[in-house]
């Protein structure tokens, strides 16, 4: 089973670069219609989904590394 449209759009947003503070949060609200907190909840769950890894391994692996480094800093 493939990823849904929302999941694909979340990964696409994560592939983009953002120019400054607040730009990503603004894009999350405007393009996805989600509160940033909900977006990050969905993103975190998506990183553990094997379908996401199959769909976009570069992005998912990069975000997994970032997540693990943040966890180890705590």
C-alpha positions as CSV (number, residue, x, y, z in Angstrom):
1,X,0.0,0.0,0.0
2,X,1.3,3.4,-1.0
3,X,1.5,6.6,1.1
4,X,-1.5,8.9,1.1
5,X,-1.5,12.3,-0.4
6,X,-1.0,14.0,3.0
7,X,2.0,11.9,3.8
8,X,3.5,12.5,0.4
9,X,3.0,16.3,0.8
10,X,4.6,16.2,4.3
11,X,7.7,14.5,2.8
12,X,7.8,17.0,-0.1
13,X,7.7,19.9,2.4
14,X,10.6,18.3,4.3
15,X,12.7,18.2,1.1
16,X,12.5,22.0,0.7
17,X,14.7,24.6,2.2
18,X,13.2,27.6,4.0
19,X,14.7,31.0,4.0
20,X,14.2,32.1,7.6
21,X,12.5,31.5,10.9
22,X,8.8,31.1,10.7
23,X,8.8,30.3,7.0
24,X,8.4,26.6,7.5
25,X,5.6,27.0,10.0
26,X,3.8,29.4,7.7
27,X,4.1,26.8,4.8
28,X,2.8,24.1,7.1
29,X,-0.3,26.1,7.9
30,X,-0.9,27.5,4.4
31,X,-0.1,24.5,2.3
32,X,-1.2,21.6,4.5
33,X,-3.8,23.3,6.7
34,X,-2.2,21.8,9.8
35,X,-1.0,23.3,13.0
36,X,2.8,22.9,13.3
37,X,2.4,20.7,16.4
38,X,0.1,18.3,14.5
39,X,2.5,18.3,11.5
40,X,5.4,17.3,13.6
41,X,3.4,14.5,15.3
42,X,2.5,13.2,11.8
43,X,6.0,13.6,10.6
44,X,7.5,11.7,13.5
45,X,5.1,8.8,12.9
46,X,5.9,8.9,9.2
47,X,9.6,8.4,9.9
48,X,8.8,5.0,11.4
49,X,6.6,4.0,8.5
50,X,8.4,1.6,6.1
51,X,6.2,2.9,3.2
52,X,7.8,6.4,3.8
53,X,11.3,4.9,3.7
54,X,10.5,3.1,0.4
55,X,8.9,6.3,-1.1
56,X,11.7,8.7,-0.1
57,X,14.7,7.0,1.5
58,X,17.0,10.0,1.4
59,X,14.6,12.4,3.2
60,X,13.5,9.8,5.7
61,X,17.0,8.6,6.6
62,X,18.2,12.3,6.9
63,X,15.3,13.1,9.3
64,X,15.9,9.9,11.3
65,X,19.5,10.9,11.8
66,X,18.4,14.4,13.0
67,X,15.8,12.8,15.3
68,X,18.4,10.4,16.8
69,X,21.0,13.2,17.3
70,X,18.4,15.3,19.1
71,X,17.4,12.4,21.3
72,X,21.0,11.7,22.2
73,X,21.5,15.3,23.2
74,X,18.8,15.0,25.9
